[in-house]
């Protein structure tokens, strides 16, 4: 067993020894149309029986995308059109600081309506903004129409505004700053272990499941192998993968 997998086994053993359950969940971003990578993602979800929260770009989504979704797949709203509107000096975002809140909320509402019509019962009123960035001034307004929010990093509060449940992801397996491919077994595992360890030590909200973040369009063979092995290793050691309905409803 290589060092990353041995470290995971040891961390999960610490959870078991403490009489606790290590909870995880899985979100995959940028879905818009049926293609071989998405088909492989859905096949993996079906084969592994791990619930998948698929973050779909509403205004780019093709109807055929939703015909092939298997059991255990929930649909989250991945912004509106995944267009970078950042002003000079801002990091990439669909919701820049200079955009009036009413305009952003109207755009979200139109996109949500379309996605809900396409996804039907699979749709969940959960916003997963592109690049995991959202203008803070929008937060107090989301609870009226959304049940949940999902970004990146350990959450500060379970409810950042009344009626809005936040459950983030914590382990992005893509190396966006260097090649935009699989980050590698060591780096990807370290991100998972960092959040699991922080929760166990009380340095992060222990009730927030550790979120795996994937981007099916960018996976190579090593990335696919890592995800599948992660599912086997965690469940074999007592980890539990939660579905979005459990987390946000």
C-alpha contacts under 8 A as a table, 3 or more apart, distances in Angstrom:
res1	aa1	res2	aa2	distance
1	X	5	X	6.31
1	X	6	X	6.04
2	X	5	X	5.64
2	X	6	X	6.13
3	X	6	X	5.05
3	X	7	X	6.05
4	X	7	X	5.12
4	X	8	X	6.32
4	X	185	X	7.03
4	X	186	X	5.73
4	X	189	X	6.10
4	X	190	X	7.54
5	X	8	X	5.01
5	X	9	X	6.21
5	X	189	X	7.85
6	X	9	X	5.09
6	X	10	X	6.21
7	X	10	X	5.09
7	X	11	X	6.17
7	X	193	X	7.93
8	X	11	X	5.10
8	X	12	X	6.17
8	X	189	X	7.60
8	X	193	X	6.74
9	X	12	X	5.27
9	X	13	X	6.10
9	X	233	X	7.58
9	X	234	X	7.95
9	X	237	X	6.99
10	X	13	X	5.00
10	X	14	X	6.39
11	X	14	X	5.15
11	X	15	X	6.61
11	X	193	X	7.30
11	X	196	X	7.63
11	X	197	X	7.26
12	X	15	X	5.05
12	X	16	X	6.35
12	X	22	X	6.92
12	X	234	X	7.60
12	X	237	X	6.39
12	X	238	X	7.29
12	X	239	X	7.23
13	X	16	X	5.02
13	X	17	X	6.02
13	X	237	X	7.28
14	X	17	X	5.06
14	X	18	X	6.22
15	X	18	X	5.20
15	X	19	X	6.44
15	X	20	X	5.15
15	X	21	X	6.23
15	X	22	X	6.42
15	X	200	X	7.28
16	X	19	X	5.00
16	X	20	X	5.54
16	X	21	X	6.63
16	X	238	X	7.31
17	X	20	X	7.50
21	X	238	X	6.87
21	X	239	X	6.25
21	X	240	X	7.13
22	X	196	X	7.48
22	X	209	X	7.60
22	X	238	X	7.24
22	X	239	X	4.88
22	X	240	X	6.30
23	X	208	X	7.89
23	X	209	X	4.79
23	X	210	X	6.32
23	X	239	X	5.89
23	X	240	X	4.91
23	X	241	X	5.93
23	X	242	X	6.82
24	X	209	X	4.57
24	X	210	X	4.45
24	X	211	X	5.67
24	X	212	X	7.38
24	X	239	X	7.24
24	X	240	X	6.11
24	X	241	X	4.78
24	X	242	X	6.11
25	X	51	X	7.49
25	X	52	X	7.79
25	X	209	X	6.21
25	X	210	X	6.22
25	X	211	X	4.88
25	X	212	X	6.14
25	X	241	X	5.16
25	X	242	X	5.19
25	X	243	X	6.55
25	X	244	X	7.77
26	X	50	X	7.93
26	X	51	X	6.92
26	X	52	X	5.52
26	X	53	X	6.13
26	X	169	X	7.93
26	X	211	X	5.73
26	X	212	X	4.83
26	X	213	X	6.26
26	X	214	X	7.82
26	X	241	X	7.65
26	X	243	X	7.89
27	X	52	X	6.11
27	X	53	X	4.67
27	X	54	X	5.91
27	X	55	X	6.94
27	X	169	X	7.36
27	X	211	X	7.10
27	X	212	X	6.21
27	X	213	X	5.13
27	X	214	X	6.43
28	X	31	X	7.78
28	X	52	X	7.37
28	X	53	X	6.37
28	X	54	X	5.14
28	X	55	X	5.96
28	X	213	X	5.71
28	X	214	X	4.63
28	X	215	X	5.39
28	X	216	X	6.86
29	X	54	X	6.30
29	X	55	X	4.74
29	X	56	X	6.75
29	X	78	X	7.25
29	X	213	X	7.52
29	X	214	X	6.49
29	X	215	X	5.25
29	X	216	X	7.51
30	X	55	X	6.14
30	X	56	X	5.75
30	X	57	X	6.09
30	X	78	X	7.04
30	X	215	X	6.75
31	X	38	X	7.56
31	X	54	X	6.96
31	X	55	X	6.24
31	X	56	X	4.62
31	X	57	X	6.20
31	X	61	X	7.38
32	X	56	X	5.83
32	X	57	X	5.70
32	X	58	X	7.56
32	X	60	X	5.56
32	X	61	X	4.17
32	X	62	X	6.13
32	X	65	X	6.85
33	X	60	X	7.85
33	X	61	X	5.89
33	X	62	X	5.20
33	X	63	X	7.82
33	X	64	X	6.88
33	X	65	X	5.02
34	X	38	X	6.12
34	X	39	X	6.99
34	X	62	X	7.71
34	X	64	X	6.39
34	X	65	X	4.79
35	X	38	X	5.39
35	X	39	X	6.18
36	X	39	X	4.96
36	X	40	X	6.15
37	X	40	X	5.11
37	X	41	X	6.25
37	X	216	X	5.78
37	X	217	X	5.75
37	X	219	X	7.91
38	X	41	X	4.92
38	X	42	X	6.20
38	X	216	X	6.24
38	X	217	X	7.32
39	X	42	X	5.22
39	X	43	X	6.10
39	X	68	X	7.94
40	X	43	X	5.03
40	X	44	X	6.13
41	X	44	X	5.17
41	X	45	X	6.31
41	X	216	X	6.47
42	X	45	X	5.04
42	X	46	X	6.16
42	X	69	X	6.78
42	X	70	X	6.82
43	X	46	X	5.09
43	X	47	X	6.00
44	X	47	X	5.09
44	X	48	X	5.85
44	X	228	X	7.34
45	X	48	X	5.34
45	X	49	X	5.65
45	X	50	X	5.43
45	X	51	X	6.62
45	X	52	X	6.47
45	X	72	X	7.87
46	X	49	X	5.15
46	X	50	X	7.21
46	X	70	X	6.57
46	X	71	X	6.90
46	X	72	X	7.78
48	X	228	X	7.46
48	X	231	X	7.07
48	X	232	X	7.89
49	X	72	X	7.59
50	X	72	X	7.38
50	X	231	X	7.46
50	X	241	X	6.30
50	X	242	X	7.96
50	X	243	X	7.98
51	X	72	X	4.81
51	X	73	X	6.00
51	X	74	X	7.91
51	X	241	X	6.95
51	X	242	X	6.63
51	X	243	X	4.98
51	X	244	X	7.64
52	X	72	X	6.26
52	X	73	X	4.83
52	X	74	X	6.31
52	X	243	X	6.80
52	X	244	X	7.70
53	X	73	X	5.90
53	X	74	X	4.83
53	X	75	X	5.88
53	X	76	X	6.53
53	X	243	X	7.28
53	X	244	X	6.14
54	X	73	X	6.80
54	X	74	X	5.99
54	X	75	X	4.94
54	X	76	X	5.91
55	X	75	X	5.90
55	X	76	X	4.55
55	X	77	X	5.61
55	X	78	X	5.02
55	X	128	X	6.69
56	X	61	X	6.83
56	X	75	X	6.59
56	X	76	X	6.14
56	X	77	X	5.57
56	X	78	X	5.09
57	X	60	X	5.58
57	X	61	X	5.84
57	X	77	X	6.49
57	X	78	X	4.82
57	X	79	X	6.29
57	X	80	X	5.97
57	X	81	X	5.88
57	X	82	X	6.60
58	X	61	X	5.23
58	X	77	X	6.68
58	X	78	X	6.92
58	X	79	X	7.26
58	X	80	X	5.48
58	X	81	X	6.47
58	X	111	X	5.44
58	X	112	X	6.85
58	X	114	X	6.52
58	X	115	X	5.09
59	X	80	X	5.85
59	X	81	X	5.11
59	X	111	X	6.13
59	X	114	X	7.49
59	X	115	X	7.83
60	X	81	X	6.24
61	X	65	X	7.12
61	X	115	X	7.75
62	X	65	X	5.64
62	X	66	X	7.94
63	X	66	X	6.01
63	X	67	X	7.39
63	X	118	X	6.36
64	X	67	X	5.38
64	X	68	X	7.41
65	X	68	X	6.32
65	X	69	X	7.49
66	X	69	X	5.60
66	X	118	X	7.17
66	X	119	X	6.17
69	X	73	X	6.44
70	X	73	X	6.13
72	X	243	X	7.35
73	X	122	X	7.13
74	X	122	X	5.04
74	X	123	X	6.26
74	X	124	X	6.85
74	X	243	X	7.98
74	X	244	X	6.65
74	X	245	X	7.72
75	X	119	X	6.95
75	X	122	X	5.57
75	X	123	X	4.71
75	X	124	X	5.93
76	X	123	X	6.29
76	X	124	X	5.56
76	X	125	X	6.77
76	X	126	X	5.37
76	X	127	X	6.30
76	X	128	X	6.72
77	X	80	X	7.57
77	X	112	X	6.84
77	X	115	X	7.32
77	X	124	X	7.69
77	X	125	X	7.17
77	X	126	X	6.03
77	X	127	X	4.94
77	X	128	X	5.87
77	X	129	X	7.66
78	X	82	X	7.53
78	X	127	X	6.19
78	X	128	X	4.87
78	X	129	X	5.29
78	X	130	X	6.03
79	X	82	X	6.31
79	X	94	X	7.27
79	X	108	X	6.87
79	X	111	X	7.81
79	X	127	X	6.64
79	X	128	X	6.39
79	X	129	X	4.69
79	X	130	X	5.86
80	X	107	X	6.90
80	X	108	X	5.95
80	X	111	X	5.29
80	X	112	X	7.67
82	X	94	X	6.36
82	X	130	X	6.04
83	X	93	X	7.79
83	X	94	X	5.76
84	X	92	X	5.71
84	X	93	X	5.27
84	X	94	X	5.01
85	X	92	X	7.22
85	X	93	X	5.94
85	X	94	X	5.17
85	X	95	X	6.62
85	X	96	X	6.02
86	X	89	X	7.86
86	X	90	X	5.41
86	X	91	X	6.37
86	X	92	X	5.45
86	X	93	X	5.38
86	X	94	X	6.88
86	X	95	X	7.36
86	X	96	X	5.17
86	X	97	X	7.98
87	X	90	X	5.47
87	X	96	X	6.78
87	X	98	X	7.79
90	X	93	X	7.84
90	X	96	X	7.69
92	X	131	X	6.70
92	X	133	X	7.99
93	X	96	X	5.99
93	X	130	X	6.71
93	X	131	X	6.19
93	X	133	X	5.85
93	X	134	X	7.27
94	X	129	X	7.52
94	X	130	X	6.55
94	X	133	X	7.64
94	X	134	X	7.67
95	X	99	X	6.81
95	X	104	X	6.86
95	X	133	X	7.42
95	X	134	X	5.80
95	X	135	X	5.84
96	X	99	X	5.63
96	X	134	X	7.85
96	X	135	X	6.42
97	X	135	X	5.97
99	X	103	X	6.94
99	X	104	X	6.77
100	X	103	X	5.49
100	X	104	X	6.57
101	X	104	X	5.18
101	X	105	X	6.09
101	X	137	X	7.17
101	X	138	X	6.28
102	X	105	X	5.12
102	X	106	X	6.03
103	X	106	X	5.18
103	X	107	X	6.21
104	X	107	X	5.13
104	X	108	X	6.20
105	X	108	X	4.99
105	X	109	X	6.09
105	X	138	X	7.76
106	X	109	X	5.03
106	X	110	X	6.32
107	X	110	X	5.36
107	X	111	X	6.29
108	X	111	X	5.16
108	X	112	X	5.94
109	X	112	X	5.06
109	X	113	X	6.17
110	X	113	X	5.24
110	X	114	X	6.52
111	X	114	X	5.26
111	X	115	X	6.24
112	X	115	X	5.13
112	X	116	X	5.96
113	X	116	X	5.24
113	X	117	X	6.27
114	X	117	X	5.21
114	X	118	X	6.32
115	X	118	X	5.08
115	X	119	X	5.91
115	X	123	X	7.41
116	X	119	X	5.26
116	X	120	X	5.57
116	X	123	X	5.65
117	X	120	X	5.58
119	X	122	X	5.57
119	X	123	X	5.33
120	X	123	X	5.78
121	X	124	X	7.99
124	X	147	X	7.94
124	X	245	X	7.84
125	X	145	X	7.44
125	X	146	X	4.91
125	X	147	X	5.43
125	X	148	X	6.44
126	X	146	X	5.83
126	X	147	X	5.82
126	X	148	X	4.30
126	X	149	X	5.33
126	X	150	X	7.15
126	X	248	X	7.71
127	X	146	X	7.14
127	X	148	X	6.30
127	X	149	X	4.84
127	X	150	X	6.22
128	X	132	X	6.64
128	X	149	X	5.98
128	X	150	X	4.81
128	X	151	X	6.03
129	X	132	X	5.00
129	X	133	X	5.88
129	X	134	X	6.41
129	X	150	X	7.48
129	X	151	X	6.90
130	X	133	X	6.46
132	X	150	X	7.61
132	X	151	X	4.64
132	X	152	X	5.89
133	X	151	X	7.03
134	X	138	X	7.28
134	X	139	X	7.99
135	X	138	X	5.75
135	X	139	X	7.51
136	X	139	X	5.52
137	X	140	X	6.73
137	X	141	X	7.90
138	X	141	X	5.43
138	X	142	X	6.47
139	X	142	X	5.46
139	X	143	X	7.64
139	X	160	X	7.20
139	X	161	X	6.42
140	X	143	X	6.69
140	X	160	X	7.92
140	X	161	X	5.37
140	X	162	X	7.50
141	X	144	X	6.30
142	X	145	X	5.77
142	X	146	X	5.60
142	X	161	X	7.86
142	X	164	X	7.00
143	X	146	X	5.23
143	X	147	X	6.41
143	X	148	X	7.87
143	X	161	X	6.54
143	X	162	X	6.00
143	X	163	X	4.92
143	X	164	X	4.79
144	X	163	X	7.37
146	X	149	X	7.66
146	X	164	X	6.57
147	X	163	X	6.50
147	X	164	X	5.14
147	X	165	X	6.10
147	X	248	X	6.58
147	X	249	X	7.41
148	X	164	X	5.06
148	X	165	X	4.46
148	X	166	X	5.56
148	X	167	X	7.50
148	X	248	X	5.85
149	X	164	X	6.83
149	X	165	X	6.19
149	X	166	X	4.73
149	X	167	X	6.51
149	X	168	X	7.65
150	X	166	X	5.72
150	X	167	X	5.20
150	X	168	X	4.62
150	X	169	X	7.06
151	X	166	X	7.98
151	X	167	X	7.38
151	X	168	X	4.80
151	X	169	X	6.30
152	X	168	X	5.16
152	X	169	X	4.85
152	X	170	X	5.69
153	X	168	X	6.16
153	X	169	X	6.06
153	X	170	X	4.90
154	X	168	X	6.64
154	X	169	X	7.65
154	X	170	X	6.63
154	X	195	X	7.44
154	X	204	X	6.50
154	X	205	X	7.36
154	X	208	X	7.99
155	X	158	X	6.88
155	X	166	X	7.18
155	X	167	X	7.07
155	X	168	X	6.45
155	X	204	X	7.90
155	X	205	X	7.23
155	X	208	X	7.79
156	X	160	X	7.82
156	X	205	X	7.78
157	X	160	X	5.54
157	X	166	X	7.38
158	X	165	X	5.82
158	X	166	X	5.31
158	X	167	X	7.16
158	X	208	X	7.89
159	X	162	X	6.40
159	X	163	X	6.96
159	X	164	X	5.39
159	X	165	X	4.83
159	X	166	X	5.86
160	X	164	X	6.56
160	X	165	X	7.25
160	X	166	X	6.92
161	X	164	X	5.58
165	X	248	X	6.17
166	X	248	X	7.82
167	X	208	X	6.39
167	X	209	X	7.54
167	X	247	X	7.25
167	X	248	X	7.70
168	X	208	X	7.80
168	X	210	X	7.94
168	X	211	X	6.30
169	X	172	X	7.57
169	X	210	X	6.53
169	X	211	X	3.80
169	X	212	X	5.79
169	X	213	X	5.92
170	X	191	X	6.75
170	X	192	X	6.85
170	X	195	X	6.74
170	X	210	X	6.19
170	X	211	X	5.05
170	X	212	X	6.28
170	X	213	X	7.10
171	X	188	X	6.51
171	X	189	X	7.89
171	X	191	X	4.89
171	X	192	X	5.37
171	X	210	X	7.83
171	X	211	X	6.23
171	X	212	X	5.00
171	X	213	X	5.71
172	X	175	X	7.97
172	X	188	X	6.95
172	X	191	X	7.57
172	X	212	X	6.33
172	X	213	X	4.56
172	X	214	X	6.10
173	X	182	X	5.91
173	X	183	X	5.46
173	X	184	X	7.49
173	X	187	X	7.80
173	X	188	X	5.06
173	X	212	X	7.80
173	X	213	X	6.58
173	X	214	X	6.10
173	X	223	X	7.62
174	X	180	X	6.07
174	X	181	X	5.41
174	X	182	X	4.66
174	X	183	X	4.91
174	X	188	X	7.98
174	X	214	X	7.27
174	X	215	X	7.53
174	X	218	X	7.68
175	X	178	X	5.55
175	X	179	X	6.49
175	X	180	X	4.98
175	X	181	X	5.64
175	X	182	X	5.93
175	X	183	X	4.48
176	X	179	X	6.52
176	X	180	X	4.29
176	X	181	X	7.12
177	X	180	X	6.47
178	X	181	X	7.73
180	X	218	X	7.50
181	X	218	X	5.99
181	X	219	X	6.80
181	X	220	X	7.45
182	X	218	X	7.47
182	X	219	X	6.41
182	X	220	X	6.88
182	X	222	X	7.31
182	X	223	X	5.68
183	X	187	X	5.92
183	X	188	X	6.03
184	X	187	X	5.57
184	X	188	X	5.99
184	X	222	X	7.76
184	X	223	X	7.60
185	X	188	X	5.35
185	X	189	X	5.96
185	X	226	X	6.81
186	X	189	X	5.35
186	X	190	X	6.12
187	X	190	X	5.09
187	X	191	X	6.52
188	X	191	X	5.42
188	X	192	X	6.74
189	X	192	X	5.13
189	X	193	X	6.13
190	X	193	X	5.04
190	X	194	X	5.92
191	X	194	X	5.17
191	X	195	X	6.66
192	X	195	X	5.62
192	X	196	X	6.31
192	X	210	X	7.06
192	X	212	X	7.56
193	X	196	X	5.04
193	X	197	X	5.78
194	X	197	X	5.26
194	X	198	X	6.07
195	X	198	X	5.03
195	X	199	X	6.15
195	X	204	X	7.45
195	X	210	X	6.42
196	X	199	X	5.28
196	X	200	X	6.22
196	X	210	X	6.60
197	X	200	X	5.09
197	X	201	X	6.11
198	X	201	X	5.16
198	X	202	X	6.11
198	X	203	X	4.84
198	X	204	X	5.26
199	X	202	X	5.13
199	X	203	X	5.82
199	X	204	X	4.65
199	X	205	X	5.89
199	X	206	X	4.59
200	X	203	X	7.65
200	X	204	X	7.98
200	X	206	X	6.75
201	X	204	X	7.71
202	X	205	X	6.98
202	X	206	X	6.77
205	X	208	X	5.70
206	X	209	X	7.57
209	X	242	X	7.80
215	X	218	X	5.78
215	X	219	X	6.85
216	X	219	X	5.44
219	X	222	X	7.65
219	X	223	X	5.29
219	X	224	X	6.35
220	X	223	X	5.30
220	X	224	X	6.45
221	X	224	X	5.23
221	X	225	X	6.16
222	X	225	X	5.07
222	X	226	X	6.09
223	X	226	X	5.08
223	X	227	X	6.34
224	X	227	X	5.33
224	X	228	X	6.34
225	X	228	X	5.31
225	X	229	X	6.05
226	X	229	X	5.18
226	X	230	X	5.95
227	X	230	X	5.03
227	X	231	X	6.36
228	X	231	X	5.27
228	X	232	X	6.50
229	X	232	X	5.12
229	X	233	X	5.99
230	X	233	X	5.10
230	X	234	X	5.99
231	X	234	X	5.50
231	X	235	X	6.20
232	X	235	X	5.55
232	X	236	X	5.87
233	X	236	X	5.19
233	X	237	X	6.29
234	X	237	X	5.23
234	X	238	X	6.36
234	X	239	X	4.80
234	X	240	X	7.41
235	X	238	X	5.17
235	X	239	X	4.76
235	X	240	X	6.17
235	X	241	X	7.84
236	X	239	X	7.28
242	X	246	X	6.50
242	X	247	X	7.10
243	X	246	X	5.45
243	X	247	X	6.57
244	X	247	X	4.98
244	X	248	X	5.92
244	X	249	X	7.86
245	X	248	X	5.51
245	X	249	X	5.36
246	X	249	X	5.80
